[in-house]
Amino acid sequence: MLVAKKIDRRTKDKPALTVLCSYYNNMTTIKNSLESLFKQSFKNIEIIIYSDGSNDLSDKIVEKIIKKKNNVLFLKSNKNQGLTKSLNYMLKFSRARYIARHDADDISNKDRFKHQINFLKKNKNIQVLGTNAIHKSYKKKYIQVPEKNFDI
């Protein structure tokens, strides 16, 4: 994949968690989404943000938000590759033991990663976990995700 732009504002310290956030034309949601990441109570984190060929104002919004951050890698492609290729590409830049996904229209609870990392540390047999959601655009409809292997 060709990267048209790269802004690396990460410290040299290896983080415990990498959060991957890819977007394509999400100018109406990206600001609140990223702000929820920067407000996390779990601080040992790096955030990799990938602009997957966006051609709206998303990139300008992201660049303004990350200007004073020290735990972000911003990558921009001029061509839309799709979510799967974007995620696989971002993984190459991760330096952490744990990986989390965060979509450009997600708002994460401020303790999301603290709870997830603590759970994974206490349950070494678990390698993948998810979360429930409240879908705000549908009158705060609670979305229950499957919990048992058979249901997944």
C-alpha positions in Angstrom: 0.0 0.0 0.0 1.2 3.4 -0.8 1.2 6.0 2.0 0.8 9.6 0.7 1.4 11.1 4.2 2.8 9.9 7.5 2.8 11.8 10.8 4.5 9.9 13.6 3.9 11.5 17.0 4.6 8.4 19.1 7.1 8.3 21.9 9.9 5.7 21.8 8.4 3.9 24.8 6.6 0.7 23.8 2.9 0.9 24.7 0.8 -1.9 26.1 -2.1 -1.3 23.7 -2.4 -0.2 20.1 -5.7 1.1 18.9 -6.4 0.8 15.2 -8.8 3.4 13.6 -9.3 3.4 9.9 -11.7 5.9 8.3 -13.2 6.8 4.9 -15.1 10.1 4.7 -16.2 10.3 8.3 -16.0 14.0 8.8 -19.3 14.1 10.8 -18.1 11.4 13.4 -14.3 11.3 13.5 -13.8 14.2 15.9 -16.0 12.8 18.7 -14.7 9.3 18.0 -11.0 10.2 18.4 -11.7 12.4 21.4 -13.2 9.4 23.2 -9.8 7.6 22.6 -7.8 10.5 23.9 -9.9 10.6 27.1 -9.2 6.9 28.0 -8.3 6.2 31.6 -5.9 3.6 30.4 -2.9 5.7 29.3 -0.3 3.2 28.1 -1.6 3.4 24.6 -0.7 4.3 21.0 -3.3 5.1 18.4 -2.8 4.4 14.7 -5.1 6.3 12.5 -5.4 5.5 8.8 -7.2 7.7 6.2 -8.3 5.2 3.6 -8.5 7.5 0.7 -10.8 10.0 2.3 -11.7 13.0 0.1 -13.9 15.0 2.5 -12.8 17.1 5.4 -11.9 14.2 7.7 -8.2 14.5 7.2 -8.1 18.2 8.2 -10.1 17.4 11.3 -7.8 14.5 12.3 -4.6 16.5 11.7 -5.9 19.3 13.8 -6.8 16.9 16.7 -3.5 15.1 16.7 -1.3 18.2 16.5 -0.5 18.2 20.2 -0.7 14.5 20.9 2.3 12.3 21.6 0.9 8.8 21.1 -0.4 8.9 17.5 0.7 7.6 14.1 -1.3 9.0 11.3 -1.2 7.4 7.9 -2.9 8.6 4.7 -3.6 6.8 1.5 -4.9 8.5 -1.7 -6.7 5.4 -2.7 -9.5 3.6 -0.8 -8.4 0.0 -0.1 -11.2 -1.1 2.2 -11.3 -1.9 5.9 -9.6 -5.3 5.8 -6.5 -4.1 3.9 -6.4 -1.0 6.0 -6.4 -2.9 9.3 -3.8 -5.4 8.1 -1.6 -2.5 7.0 -1.9 -0.7 10.3 -0.9 -3.8 12.2 2.5 -3.6 10.7 3.1 -0.4 12.7 1.8 -1.7 16.0 4.4 -2.0 18.8 2.1 -3.3 21.6 1.2 -6.6 23.0 -2.6 -5.9 22.8 -4.5 -4.7 19.8 -8.0 -3.0 19.8 -10.2 -1.8 17.0 -12.1 1.4 17.1 -14.3 2.5 14.2 -14.5 6.1 13.1 -18.1 6.4 14.3 -17.5 4.7 17.6 -17.5 6.5 21.0 -15.6 4.4 23.5 -16.4 4.6 27.2 -13.5 6.2 29.0 -12.7 3.0 30.9 -13.2 0.6 27.9 -9.5 -0.3 27.5 -8.7 -0.3 31.2 -11.5 -3.0 31.7 -10.5 -5.0 28.6 -6.8 -5.1 29.4 -7.5 -6.0 33.1 -9.8 -8.8 31.9 -7.2 -10.2 29.5 -4.5 -10.1 32.1 -6.6 -12.1 34.5 -7.9 -14.5 31.9 -4.8 -15.7 30.0 -6.8 -18.3 28.2 -8.8 -15.6 26.4 -7.2 -14.1 23.3 -10.1 -12.2 21.6 -12.9 -10.3 23.2 -15.6 -7.9 22.2 -18.0 -5.5 23.8 -21.6 -4.5 23.9 -22.9 -1.3 22.4 -25.5 1.3 22.7 -26.6 2.5 19.3 -27.2 6.2 19.7 -28.7 6.8 16.3 -31.5 4.3 17.2 -32.8 6.0 20.3 -30.1 4.4 22.5 -30.9 0.9 21.5 -28.8 -1.5 23.5 -27.1 -4.1 21.3 -26.2 -7.4 23.0 -23.4 -9.3 21.2 -23.2 -13.1 21.3 -21.2 -14.5 24.2 -21.0 -18.2 23.5 -18.9 -19.8 20.8 -21.9 -21.5 19.3 -23.8 -18.1 19.0 -20.8 -16.4 17.4 
